């Protein structure tokens, strides 16, 4: 309760959620938990808001279809592992994830505040949506209730239906490629997945494919995202995304010989 009150004083429902997640550990210094850093400047506020919303909304997405399955739990743990969270940070992330699964989770309030904290940072918003899409596709398919929830999330951030569908196709292609690697597929990314990751089609010109590739690399450049407020612990997620984009581009480039 004390942690929740302390968090709320620092910033609305996201602060309350974060404060409750760190609980009695708050007096050890916020730099030890989440991505709050050593103080509460604008950069730290954005990072903390992103960290808090990411894991709590992940829990909400997983519960959207009524059941949190093993694939979704595994993905959440993989993201925590990628971030190299320490013990307190991981505990906070798990608490946030579990809060998001509750039926009374204040998703509307959380999303409104996240938009306010992020402001006009389109690349950061896109990264947030992509992480949630990874969650939805953890079991290989986006269920209707998950899609409905994520479309609602996109609406809060002003992301159109067409852009949502493009992002969904890209992450679906990437998720399919990753699942193929886990089951031992050795032929690399497929052409269809490569096109989906880059948001292009077999009819797209070479010139436009190169433009799409450069645009995606710029949007997902880890250093640029961190400078906009991505928690530094999440840099590895952005790095993995750029790796997948490069793999997709190389697949198409070799097939077309340009």
C-alpha positions in Angstrom: 0.0 0.0 0.0 2.8 2.4 0.8 4.5 1.6 -2.4 1.3 2.3 -4.3 0.8 5.6 -2.6 4.5 6.6 -3.3 4.1 5.7 -7.0 0.9 7.5 -7.3 2.5 10.7 -6.0 5.0 10.4 -8.8 2.5 10.0 -11.6 -1.1 8.9 -11.8 -2.3 5.3 -12.3 0.9 4.2 -13.9 2.8 5.5 -10.9 0.4 3.7 -8.5 0.9 0.5 -10.5 4.6 0.8 -10.5 4.7 1.8 -6.8 2.6 -1.2 -5.9 4.8 -3.5 -8.0 8.0 -2.5 -6.2 6.2 -2.5 -2.8 8.5 -2.3 0.2 11.6 -2.1 -2.0 10.9 1.6 -2.9 13.0 2.9 -0.1 16.1 1.2 -1.6 16.1 3.7 -4.4 14.1 3.6 -7.6 17.3 3.2 -9.6 17.3 -0.4 -8.4 13.9 -1.2 -9.9 12.4 -1.0 -13.4 14.0 1.7 -15.6 13.5 4.6 -13.3 17.2 5.6 -13.2 18.6 7.7 -10.4 16.0 10.5 -10.5 12.7 11.5 -11.8 13.4 13.8 -14.8 11.3 13.6 -18.0 13.4 10.8 -19.5 13.0 8.7 -16.3 9.3 9.3 -16.2 8.9 8.1 -19.8 11.1 5.1 -19.2 9.2 4.1 -16.1 5.8 4.6 -17.8 7.0 2.4 -20.7 8.3 -0.3 -18.4 5.2 -0.3 -16.3 2.7 -0.3 -19.2 4.6 -2.8 -21.2 4.4 -5.7 -18.7 0.9 -4.9 -17.3 -0.6 -4.6 -20.8 1.2 -7.9 -21.8 -0.7 -9.6 -18.9 -3.9 -8.0 -20.1 -3.3 -9.2 -23.7 -2.5 -12.7 -22.6 -5.8 -12.9 -20.5 -7.9 -11.4 -23.3 -8.9 -14.8 -24.8 -9.7 -16.1 -21.3 -6.6 -18.2 -20.8 -2.9 -17.5 -20.3 -1.2 -20.4 -22.0 2.4 -21.7 -21.6 3.6 -20.1 -24.8 2.5 -16.6 -23.6 4.1 -17.1 -20.2 7.3 -18.3 -21.9 7.4 -15.2 -24.1 7.0 -12.9 -21.1 9.9 -14.7 -19.4 12.0 -14.5 -22.6 11.5 -10.7 -22.8 12.5 -10.4 -19.1 15.6 -12.5 -19.9 16.5 -10.4 -22.9 16.3 -7.4 -20.7 18.8 -8.9 -18.2 16.5 -7.8 -15.4 18.0 -8.2 -11.9 16.0 -9.9 -9.2 14.0 -6.9 -8.0 13.3 -5.8 -11.6 12.1 -9.2 -12.6 9.9 -9.4 -9.5 8.4 -6.0 -10.4 7.8 -7.1 -14.1 6.1 -10.3 -12.9 3.9 -8.4 -10.5 2.9 -5.9 -13.3 2.2 -8.8 -15.6 -0.1 -10.4 -13.0 -1.8 -7.0 -12.3 -2.7 -6.8 -16.0 -4.4 -10.2 -15.9 -6.9 -9.0 -13.2 -10.5 -8.3 -14.3 -10.5 -4.9 -12.7 -7.2 -3.8 -14.4 -7.7 -0.1 -15.3 -6.5 -0.4 -18.9 -8.2 2.8 -20.1 -6.5 4.9 -17.5 -3.1 3.2 -18.1 -3.3 3.8 -21.8 -4.3 7.4 -21.5 -1.5 8.2 -19.1 1.0 6.3 -21.2 0.1 8.4 -24.3 0.5 11.5 -22.2 3.9 10.5 -20.9 5.2 9.3 -24.3 3.9 12.3 -26.2 4.9 12.6 -29.8 7.4 9.8 -30.0 6.0 7.6 -32.9 8.9 5.2 -32.9 8.5 4.5 -29.2 4.7 4.0 -29.6 5.4 1.6 -32.5 7.8 -0.4 -30.3 5.3 -0.6 -27.6 2.6 -2.0 -30.0 5.1 -4.4 -31.5 5.9 -5.9 -28.1 2.2 -6.4 -27.4 1.8 -8.0 -30.9 4.7 -10.4 -30.0 2.6 -11.4 -27.0 -0.5 -12.0 -29.0 1.3 -14.2 -31.5 3.2 -16.1 -28.9 1.1 -19.2 -29.5 1.2 -18.7 -33.3 -2.2 -17.1 -33.7 -3.8 -13.8 -32.7 -7.2 -14.6 -31.2 -10.2 -12.4 -31.9 -10.4 -11.0 -28.4 -6.6 -10.2 -28.5 -7.0 -8.4 -31.8 -10.0 -6.5 -30.4 -8.0 -5.4 -27.4 -4.9 -4.4 -29.4 -7.0 -2.5 -31.9 -8.3 -0.6 -29.0 -4.7 0.1 -27.8 -3.8 1.4 -31.3 -6.8 3.7 -31.3 -5.6 5.4 -28.1 -2.3 6.2 -29.9 -3.9 7.2 -33.2 -2.7 4.2 -35.1 -5.0 3.5 -38.1 -6.5 0.1 -38.9 -4.3 -0.2 -42.0 -1.1 0.6 -40.0 -2.3 -1.9 -37.3 -2.8 -4.6 -40.0 0.7 -3.9 -41.4 2.3 -4.1 -38.0 0.4 -7.3 -37.3 1.6 -8.9 -40.6 5.2 -7.9 -39.9 5.2 -9.4 -36.4 3.3 -12.5 -37.5 6.0 -13.1 -40.1 8.7 -12.6 -37.6 7.0 -14.8 -35.0 6.5 -17.5 -37.6 10.2 -17.4 -38.4 11.2 -17.6 -34.8 8.9 -20.5 -34.1 10.5 -22.3 -37.2 13.9 -21.9 -35.6 12.7 -23.3 -32.4 11.4 -26.5 -34.1 14.6 -26.9 -36.0 13.8 -25.4 -39.4 17.3 -24.8 -41.0 16.4 -23.0 -44.3 16.3 -19.6 -42.7 13.4 -17.1 -43.1 10.9 -17.9 -45.8 10.2 -15.4 -48.6 6.7 -14.8 -47.5 7.8 -14.1 -43.9 10.6 -11.8 -45.2 8.1 -9.8 -47.2 5.8 -9.6 -44.2 8.6 -8.4 -41.9 9.5 -5.6 -44.3 5.9 -4.7 -45.0 6.2 -5.3 -48.7 4.9 -7.7 -51.3 6.3 -9.8 -54.1 5.2 -7.0 -56.5 7.0 -4.3 -54.6 9.9 -2.8 -56.7 13.5 -3.1 -55.6 13.7 0.6 -55.0 10.7 0.6 -52.7 12.0 -2.5 -50.8 15.3 -0.7 -50.1 13.3 2.3 -48.9 11.2 0.2 -46.6 14.3 -1.5 -45.2 16.0 1.8 -44.5 12.9 3.2 -42.9 12.5 0.2 -40.6 16.1 0.3 -39.5 15.8 4.0 -38.7 12.6 3.4 -36.7 14.0 0.5 -34.7 17.6 1.8 -34.1 18.2 1.0 -30.4 20.1 4.2 -29.6 17.5 6.4 -31.1 14.7 4.5 -29.2 16.6 4.8 -25.9 17.0 8.6 -26.5 13.3 8.8 -27.0 12.5 7.0 -23.7 12.9 3.3 -24.3 14.2 1.8 -21.1 17.8 0.8 -21.6 17.0 -2.7 -20.5 14.8 -3.0 -23.5 17.5 -2.2 -26.0 18.1 -5.9 -26.7 14.5 -6.3 -27.9 15.1 -3.4 -30.4 18.4 -5.0 -31.4 16.7 -8.3 -32.1 14.1 -6.6 -34.1 16.7 -4.9 -36.3 18.4 -8.3 -36.7 15.2 -9.8 -38.0 14.7 -6.8 -40.4 18.2 -7.3 -41.8 17.6 -11.1 -42.2 14.4 -10.4 -44.1 16.1 -7.8 -46.4 19.0 -10.2 -47.1 16.6 -13.0 -48.0 14.8 -10.8 -50.6 18.0 -9.1 -51.9 19.6 -12.5 -52.6 16.4 -13.8 -54.3 16.2 -10.8 -56.5 19.9 -10.4 -57.0 20.2 -6.7 -56.3 
